[in-house]
Amino acid sequence: MAYVISDECVSCGTCESECPVEAISQGDEHYEINADVCVDCGTCAGVCPTEAIHEA
């Protein structure tokens, strides 16, 4: 199950640089995770300063 980024995201970019498979990119309103690429490692959730990333 892929991770998702909620509206609490402040678009700091921390998660994008930490993703080992480059599944995260800037969306229209905040960063988004491509579920087809995400390997469910949780690295992004661990570095998010606003705790906006969680399992779907």
N, CA, C and O atoms as a Maestro MAE file, in Angstrom:
{
 s_m_m2io_version
 :::
 2.0.0
}

f_m_ct {
 s_m_title
 :::
 protein
 m_atom[224] {
  # First column is atom index #
  i_m_mmod_type
  r_m_x_coord
  r_m_y_coord
  r_m_z_coord
  i_m_residue_number
  s_m_chain_name
  s_m_pdb_residue_name
  s_m_pdb_atom_name
  i_m_atomic_number
  :::
  1 25 0.846 -1.181 0.000 1 A "MET " " N  " 7
  2 3 0.000 0.000 0.000 1 A "MET " " CA " 6
  3 2 0.889 1.241 0.000 1 A "MET " " C  " 6
  4 15 1.765 1.376 0.854 1 A "MET " " O  " 8
  5 25 0.677 2.118 -0.920 2 A "ALA " " N  " 7
  6 3 1.497 3.321 -1.056 2 A "ALA " " CA " 6
  7 2 1.161 4.348 0.020 2 A "ALA " " C  " 6
  8 15 0.087 4.322 0.621 2 A "ALA " " O  " 8
  9 25 2.096 5.238 0.238 3 A "TYR " " N  " 7
  10 3 1.877 6.349 1.158 3 A "TYR " " CA " 6
  11 2 1.187 7.483 0.415 3 A "TYR " " C  " 6
  12 15 1.246 7.553 -0.813 3 A "TYR " " O  " 8
  13 25 0.530 8.373 1.160 4 A "VAL " " N  " 7
  14 3 -0.123 9.547 0.589 4 A "VAL " " CA " 6
  15 2 0.285 10.780 1.389 4 A "VAL " " C  " 6
  16 15 0.685 10.683 2.549 4 A "VAL " " O  " 8
  17 25 0.177 11.927 0.752 5 A "ILE " " N  " 7
  18 3 0.510 13.199 1.404 5 A "ILE " " CA " 6
  19 2 -0.781 13.989 1.561 5 A "ILE " " C  " 6
  20 15 -1.496 14.221 0.586 5 A "ILE " " O  " 8
  21 25 -1.077 14.399 2.783 6 A "SER " " N  " 7
  22 3 -2.315 15.118 3.076 6 A "SER " " CA " 6
  23 2 -2.152 16.629 2.882 6 A "SER " " C  " 6
  24 15 -1.072 17.116 2.548 6 A "SER " " O  " 8
  25 25 -3.242 17.349 3.099 7 A "ASP " " N  " 7
  26 3 -3.246 18.796 2.934 7 A "ASP " " CA " 6
  27 2 -2.395 19.519 3.975 7 A "ASP " " C  " 6
  28 15 -2.177 20.724 3.853 7 A "ASP " " O  " 8
  29 25 -1.912 18.815 4.991 8 A "GLU " " N  " 7
  30 3 -1.025 19.432 5.985 8 A "GLU " " CA " 6
  31 2 0.359 19.728 5.408 8 A "GLU " " C  " 6
  32 15 1.159 20.424 6.033 8 A "GLU " " O  " 8
  33 25 0.637 19.198 4.218 9 A "CYS " " N  " 7
  34 3 1.923 19.412 3.545 9 A "CYS " " CA " 6
  35 2 2.153 20.904 3.317 9 A "CYS " " C  " 6
  36 15 1.266 21.618 2.848 9 A "CYS " " O  " 8
  37 25 3.361 21.363 3.658 10 A "VAL " " N  " 7
  38 3 3.729 22.767 3.461 10 A "VAL " " CA " 6
  39 2 4.698 22.936 2.284 10 A "VAL " " C  " 6
  40 15 5.296 23.999 2.116 10 A "VAL " " O  " 8
  41 25 4.846 21.893 1.480 11 A "SER " " N  " 7
  42 3 5.697 21.908 0.285 11 A "SER " " CA " 6
  43 2 7.142 22.288 0.577 11 A "SER " " C  " 6
  44 15 7.744 23.067 -0.162 11 A "SER " " O  " 8
  45 25 7.696 21.740 1.649 12 A "CYS " " N  " 7
  46 3 9.082 22.039 2.000 12 A "CYS " " CA " 6
  47 2 10.079 21.275 1.126 12 A "CYS " " C  " 6
  48 15 11.222 21.703 0.965 12 A "CYS " " O  " 8
  49 25 9.640 20.129 0.555 13 A "GLY " " N  " 7
  50 3 10.495 19.357 -0.333 13 A "GLY " " CA " 6
  51 2 11.387 18.336 0.341 13 A "GLY " " C  " 6
  52 15 12.128 17.627 -0.340 13 A "GLY " " O  " 8
  53 25 11.338 18.242 1.654 14 A "THR " " N  " 7
  54 3 12.186 17.292 2.377 14 A "THR " " CA " 6
  55 2 11.942 15.865 1.914 14 A "THR " " C  " 6
  56 15 12.891 15.107 1.711 14 A "THR " " O  " 8
  57 25 10.690 15.496 1.747 15 A "CYS " " N  " 7
  58 3 10.356 14.119 1.369 15 A "CYS " " CA " 6
  59 2 10.846 13.778 -0.030 15 A "CYS " " C  " 6
  60 15 11.306 12.661 -0.270 15 A "CYS " " O  " 8
  61 25 10.752 14.718 -0.948 16 A "GLU " " N  " 7
  62 3 11.148 14.456 -2.337 16 A "GLU " " CA " 6
  63 2 12.616 14.057 -2.420 16 A "GLU " " C  " 6
  64 15 12.965 13.112 -3.127 16 A "GLU " " O  " 8
  65 25 13.462 14.762 -1.711 17 A "SER " " N  " 7
  66 3 14.892 14.476 -1.779 17 A "SER " " CA " 6
  67 2 15.269 13.182 -1.074 17 A "SER " " C  " 6
  68 15 16.328 12.621 -1.359 17 A "SER " " O  " 8
  69 25 14.438 12.693 -0.167 18 A "GLU " " N  " 7
  70 3 14.726 11.470 0.586 18 A "GLU " " CA " 6
  71 2 14.170 10.204 -0.066 18 A "GLU " " C  " 6
  72 15 14.581 9.104 0.302 18 A "GLU " " O  " 8
  73 25 13.258 10.327 -1.011 19 A "CYS " " N  " 7
  74 3 12.616 9.154 -1.614 19 A "CYS " " CA " 6
  75 2 13.620 8.378 -2.469 19 A "CYS " " C  " 6
  76 15 14.175 8.931 -3.419 19 A "CYS " " O  " 8
  77 25 13.861 7.095 -2.140 20 A "PRO " " N  " 7
  78 3 14.860 6.317 -2.874 20 A "PRO " " CA " 6
  79 2 14.442 5.913 -4.292 20 A "PRO " " C  " 6
  80 15 15.287 5.515 -5.095 20 A "PRO " " O  " 8
  81 25 13.143 6.013 -4.606 21 A "VAL " " N  " 7
  82 3 12.674 5.621 -5.935 21 A "VAL " " CA " 6
  83 2 12.086 6.799 -6.723 21 A "VAL " " C  " 6
  84 15 11.472 6.606 -7.772 21 A "VAL " " O  " 8
  85 25 12.278 8.001 -6.213 22 A "GLU " " N  " 7
  86 3 11.815 9.235 -6.868 22 A "GLU " " CA " 6
  87 2 10.325 9.195 -7.196 22 A "GLU " " C  " 6
  88 15 9.912 9.549 -8.301 22 A "GLU " " O  " 8
  89 25 9.518 8.757 -6.215 23 A "ALA " " N  " 7
  90 3 8.074 8.663 -6.397 23 A "ALA " " CA " 6
  91 2 7.340 9.944 -6.011 23 A "ALA " " C  " 6
  92 15 6.127 10.037 -6.194 23 A "ALA " " O  " 8
  93 25 8.051 10.917 -5.486 24 A "ILE " " N  " 7
  94 3 7.425 12.137 -4.980 24 A "ILE " " CA " 6
  95 2 7.761 13.315 -5.878 24 A "ILE " " C  " 6
  96 15 8.908 13.501 -6.286 24 A "ILE " " O  " 8
  97 25 6.724 14.118 -6.182 25 A "SER " " N  " 7
  98 3 6.921 15.306 -7.004 25 A "SER " " CA " 6
  99 2 5.954 16.399 -6.565 25 A "SER " " C  " 6
  100 15 4.958 16.131 -5.894 25 A "SER " " O  " 8
  101 25 6.259 17.625 -6.951 26 A "GLN " " N  " 7
  102 3 5.413 18.762 -6.600 26 A "GLN " " CA " 6
  103 2 4.120 18.694 -7.402 26 A "GLN " " C  " 6
  104 15 4.152 18.603 -8.630 26 A "GLN " " O  " 8
  105 25 2.987 18.738 -6.714 27 A "GLY " " N  " 7
  106 3 1.680 18.755 -7.349 27 A "GLY " " CA " 6
  107 2 1.150 20.181 -7.420 27 A "GLY " " C  " 6
  108 15 1.886 21.135 -7.169 27 A "GLY " " O  " 8
  109 25 -0.108 20.321 -7.757 28 A "ASP " " N  " 7
  110 3 -0.716 21.650 -7.870 28 A "ASP " " CA " 6
  111 2 -0.781 22.374 -6.530 28 A "ASP " " C  " 6
  112 15 -0.490 23.568 -6.451 28 A "ASP " " O  " 8
  113 25 -1.163 21.650 -5.472 29 A "GLU " " N  " 7
  114 3 -1.329 22.288 -4.167 29 A "GLU " " CA " 6
  115 2 -0.262 21.893 -3.153 29 A "GLU " " C  " 6
  116 15 0.061 22.676 -2.259 29 A "GLU " " O  " 8
  117 25 0.288 20.690 -3.280 30 A "HIS " " N  " 7
  118 3 1.347 20.216 -2.388 30 A "HIS " " CA " 6
  119 2 2.031 19.030 -3.054 30 A "HIS " " C  " 6
  120 15 1.645 18.629 -4.152 30 A "HIS " " O  " 8
  121 25 3.029 18.474 -2.409 31 A "TYR " " N  " 7
  122 3 3.734 17.324 -2.985 31 A "TYR " " CA " 6
  123 2 2.792 16.130 -3.078 31 A "TYR " " C  " 6
  124 15 1.846 16.012 -2.299 31 A "TYR " " O  " 8
  125 25 3.059 15.242 -4.041 32 A "GLU " " N  " 7
  126 3 2.239 14.060 -4.257 32 A "GLU " " CA " 6
  127 2 3.134 12.838 -4.433 32 A "GLU " " C  " 6
  128 15 4.279 12.954 -4.870 32 A "GLU " " O  " 8
  129 25 2.604 11.668 -4.088 33 A "ILE " " N  " 7
  130 3 3.335 10.410 -4.230 33 A "ILE " " CA " 6
  131 2 2.687 9.591 -5.337 33 A "ILE " " C  " 6
  132 15 1.478 9.357 -5.328 33 A "ILE " " O  " 8
  133 25 3.500 9.163 -6.280 34 A "ASN " " N  " 7
  134 3 3.027 8.303 -7.360 34 A "ASN " " CA " 6
  135 2 2.918 6.882 -6.815 34 A "ASN " " C  " 6
  136 15 3.929 6.224 -6.571 34 A "ASN " " O  " 8
  137 25 1.690 6.415 -6.625 35 A "ALA " " N  " 7
  138 3 1.452 5.100 -6.018 35 A "ALA " " CA " 6
  139 2 2.011 3.961 -6.859 35 A "ALA " " C  " 6
  140 15 2.318 2.897 -6.321 35 A "ALA " " O  " 8
  141 25 2.149 4.157 -8.154 36 A "ASP " " N  " 7
  142 3 2.682 3.114 -9.020 36 A "ASP " " CA " 6
  143 2 4.189 2.933 -8.857 36 A "ASP " " C  " 6
  144 15 4.740 1.893 -9.218 36 A "ASP " " O  " 8
  145 25 4.846 3.948 -8.315 37 A "VAL " " N  " 7
  146 3 6.302 3.918 -8.138 37 A "VAL " " CA " 6
  147 2 6.689 3.674 -6.676 37 A "VAL " " C  " 6
  148 15 7.729 3.074 -6.401 37 A "VAL " " O  " 8
  149 25 5.871 4.128 -5.755 38 A "CYS " " N  " 7
  150 3 6.142 3.997 -4.319 38 A "CYS " " CA " 6
  151 2 6.354 2.538 -3.935 38 A "CYS " " C  " 6
  152 15 5.587 1.661 -4.333 38 A "CYS " " O  " 8
  153 25 7.420 2.288 -3.147 39 A "VAL " " N  " 7
  154 3 7.731 0.927 -2.685 39 A "VAL " " CA " 6
  155 2 7.370 0.738 -1.205 39 A "VAL " " C  " 6
  156 15 7.762 -0.255 -0.592 39 A "VAL " " O  " 8
  157 25 6.636 1.676 -0.643 40 A "ASP " " N  " 7
  158 3 6.116 1.568 0.718 40 A "ASP " " CA " 6
  159 2 7.218 1.445 1.765 40 A "ASP " " C  " 6
  160 15 7.070 0.701 2.735 40 A "ASP " " O  " 8
  161 25 8.311 2.162 1.580 41 A "CYS " " N  " 7
  162 3 9.425 2.064 2.525 41 A "CYS " " CA " 6
  163 2 9.229 2.936 3.763 41 A "CYS " " C  " 6
  164 15 9.782 2.635 4.821 41 A "CYS " " O  " 8
  165 25 8.444 4.019 3.644 42 A "GLY " " N  " 7
  166 3 8.169 4.887 4.777 42 A "GLY " " CA " 6
  167 2 9.211 5.950 5.054 42 A "GLY " " C  " 6
  168 15 9.075 6.706 6.017 42 A "GLY " " O  " 8
  169 25 10.234 6.027 4.247 43 A "THR " " N  " 7
  170 3 11.286 7.028 4.462 43 A "THR " " CA " 6
  171 2 10.705 8.431 4.468 43 A "THR " " C  " 6
  172 15 11.063 9.250 5.315 43 A "THR " " O  " 8
  173 25 9.822 8.710 3.540 44 A "CYS " " N  " 7
  174 3 9.225 10.043 3.433 44 A "CYS " " CA " 6
  175 2 8.456 10.430 4.697 44 A "CYS " " C  " 6
  176 15 8.557 11.562 5.170 44 A "CYS " " O  " 8
  177 25 7.691 9.485 5.238 45 A "ALA " " N  " 7
  178 3 6.918 9.749 6.453 45 A "ALA " " CA " 6
  179 2 7.836 10.056 7.626 45 A "ALA " " C  " 6
  180 15 7.514 10.882 8.479 45 A "ALA " " O  " 8
  181 25 8.964 9.395 7.660 46 A "GLY " " N  " 7
  182 3 9.900 9.598 8.757 46 A "GLY " " CA " 6
  183 2 10.576 10.949 8.763 46 A "GLY " " C  " 6
  184 15 11.009 11.414 9.818 46 A "GLY " " O  " 8
  185 25 10.680 11.599 7.602 47 A "VAL " " N  " 7
  186 3 11.363 12.893 7.532 47 A "VAL " " CA " 6
  187 2 10.412 14.082 7.437 47 A "VAL " " C  " 6
  188 15 10.855 15.229 7.513 47 A "VAL " " O  " 8
  189 25 9.131 13.832 7.273 48 A "CYS " " N  " 7
  190 3 8.166 14.931 7.107 48 A "CYS " " CA " 6
  191 2 8.013 15.725 8.399 48 A "CYS " " C  " 6
  192 15 7.613 15.167 9.421 48 A "CYS " " O  " 8
  193 25 8.330 17.040 8.370 49 A "PRO " " N  " 7
  194 3 8.264 17.845 9.589 49 A "PRO " " CA " 6
  195 2 6.836 18.141 10.056 49 A "PRO " " C  " 6
  196 15 6.633 18.506 11.214 49 A "PRO " " O  " 8
  197 25 5.845 17.987 9.170 50 A "THR " " N  " 7
  198 3 4.461 18.269 9.551 50 A "THR " " CA " 6
  199 2 3.624 17.001 9.711 50 A "THR " " C  " 6
  200 15 2.415 17.075 9.933 50 A "THR " " O  " 8
  201 25 4.266 15.844 9.600 51 A "GLU " " N  " 7
  202 3 3.585 14.554 9.701 51 A "GLU " " CA " 6
  203 2 2.404 14.454 8.747 51 A "GLU " " C  " 6
  204 15 1.348 13.924 9.095 51 A "GLU " " O  " 8
  205 25 2.603 14.978 7.522 52 A "ALA " " N  " 7
  206 3 1.547 14.997 6.511 52 A "ALA " " CA " 6
  207 2 1.525 13.735 5.661 52 A "ALA " " C  " 6
  208 15 0.660 13.594 4.797 52 A "ALA " " O  " 8
  209 25 2.454 12.818 5.888 53 A "ILE " " N  " 7
  210 3 2.547 11.616 5.067 53 A "ILE " " CA " 6
  211 2 2.161 10.394 5.890 53 A "ILE " " C  " 6
  212 15 2.658 10.188 6.997 53 A "ILE " " O  " 8
  213 25 1.262 9.586 5.323 54 A "HIS " " N  " 7
  214 3 0.815 8.386 6.021 54 A "HIS " " CA " 6
  215 2 0.410 7.327 5.016 54 A "HIS " " C  " 6
  216 15 0.248 7.624 3.832 54 A "HIS " " O  " 8
  217 25 0.243 6.086 5.478 55 A "GLU " " N  " 7
  218 3 -0.163 5.007 4.594 55 A "GLU " " CA " 6
  219 2 -1.586 5.234 4.128 55 A "GLU " " C  " 6
  220 15 -2.436 5.699 4.887 55 A "GLU " " O  " 8
  221 25 -1.836 4.901 2.870 56 A "ALA " " N  " 7
  222 3 -3.176 5.082 2.287 56 A "ALA " " CA " 6
  223 2 -4.153 4.083 2.863 56 A "ALA " " C  " 6
  224 15 -5.327 4.083 2.492 56 A "ALA " " O  " 8
  :::
 }
 m_bond[223] {
  # First column is bond index #
  i_m_from
  i_m_to
  i_m_order
  :::
  1 1 2 1
  2 2 3 1
  3 3 4 2
  4 3 5 1
  5 5 6 1
  6 6 7 1
  7 7 8 2
  8 7 9 1
  9 9 10 1
  10 10 11 1
  11 11 12 2
  12 11 13 1
  13 13 14 1
  14 14 15 1
  15 15 16 2
  16 15 17 1
  17 17 18 1
  18 18 19 1
  19 19 20 2
  20 19 21 1
  21 21 22 1
  22 22 23 1
  23 23 24 2
  24 23 25 1
  25 25 26 1
  26 26 27 1
  27 27 28 2
  28 27 29 1
  29 29 30 1
  30 30 31 1
  31 31 32 2
  32 31 33 1
  33 33 34 1
  34 34 35 1
  35 35 36 2
  36 35 37 1
  37 37 38 1
  38 38 39 1
  39 39 40 2
  40 39 41 1
  41 41 42 1
  42 42 43 1
  43 43 44 2
  44 43 45 1
  45 45 46 1
  46 46 47 1
  47 47 48 2
  48 47 49 1
  49 49 50 1
  50 50 51 1
  51 51 52 2
  52 51 53 1
  53 53 54 1
  54 54 55 1
  55 55 56 2
  56 55 57 1
  57 57 58 1
  58 58 59 1
  59 59 60 2
  60 59 61 1
  61 61 62 1
  62 62 63 1
  63 63 64 2
  64 63 65 1
  65 65 66 1
  66 66 67 1
  67 67 68 2
  68 67 69 1
  69 69 70 1
  70 70 71 1
  71 71 72 2
  72 71 73 1
  73 73 74 1
  74 74 75 1
  75 75 76 2
  76 75 77 1
  77 77 78 1
  78 78 79 1
  79 79 80 2
  80 79 81 1
  81 81 82 1
  82 82 83 1
  83 83 84 2
  84 83 85 1
  85 85 86 1
  86 86 87 1
  87 87 88 2
  88 87 89 1
  89 89 90 1
  90 90 91 1
  91 91 92 2
  92 91 93 1
  93 93 94 1
  94 94 95 1
  95 95 96 2
  96 95 97 1
  97 97 98 1
  98 98 99 1
  99 99 100 2
  100 99 101 1
  101 101 102 1
  102 102 103 1
  103 103 104 2
  104 103 105 1
  105 105 106 1
  106 106 107 1
  107 107 108 2
  108 107 109 1
  109 109 110 1
  110 110 111 1
  111 111 112 2
  112 111 113 1
  113 113 114 1
  114 114 115 1
  115 115 116 2
  116 115 117 1
  117 117 118 1
  118 118 119 1
  119 119 120 2
  120 119 121 1
  121 121 122 1
  122 122 123 1
  123 123 124 2
  124 123 125 1
  125 125 126 1
  126 126 127 1
  127 127 128 2
  128 127 129 1
  129 129 130 1
  130 130 131 1
  131 131 132 2
  132 131 133 1
  133 133 134 1
  134 134 135 1
  135 135 136 2
  136 135 137 1
  137 137 138 1
  138 138 139 1
  139 139 140 2
  140 139 141 1
  141 141 142 1
  142 142 143 1
  143 143 144 2
  144 143 145 1
  145 145 146 1
  146 146 147 1
  147 147 148 2
  148 147 149 1
  149 149 150 1
  150 150 151 1
  151 151 152 2
  152 151 153 1
  153 153 154 1
  154 154 155 1
  155 155 156 2
  156 155 157 1
  157 157 158 1
  158 158 159 1
  159 159 160 2
  160 159 161 1
  161 161 162 1
  162 162 163 1
  163 163 164 2
  164 163 165 1
  165 165 166 1
  166 166 167 1
  167 167 168 2
  168 167 169 1
  169 169 170 1
  170 170 171 1
  171 171 172 2
  172 171 173 1
  173 173 174 1
  174 174 175 1
  175 175 176 2
  176 175 177 1
  177 177 178 1
  178 178 179 1
  179 179 180 2
  180 179 181 1
  181 181 182 1
  182 182 183 1
  183 183 184 2
  184 183 185 1
  185 185 186 1
  186 186 187 1
  187 187 188 2
  188 187 189 1
  189 189 190 1
  190 190 191 1
  191 191 192 2
  192 191 193 1
  193 193 194 1
  194 194 195 1
  195 195 196 2
  196 195 197 1
  197 197 198 1
  198 198 199 1
  199 199 200 2
  200 199 201 1
  201 201 202 1
  202 202 203 1
  203 203 204 2
  204 203 205 1
  205 205 206 1
  206 206 207 1
  207 207 208 2
  208 207 209 1
  209 209 210 1
  210 210 211 1
  211 211 212 2
  212 211 213 1
  213 213 214 1
  214 214 215 1
  215 215 216 2
  216 215 217 1
  217 217 218 1
  218 218 219 1
  219 219 220 2
  220 219 221 1
  221 221 222 1
  222 222 223 1
  223 223 224 2
  :::
 }
}
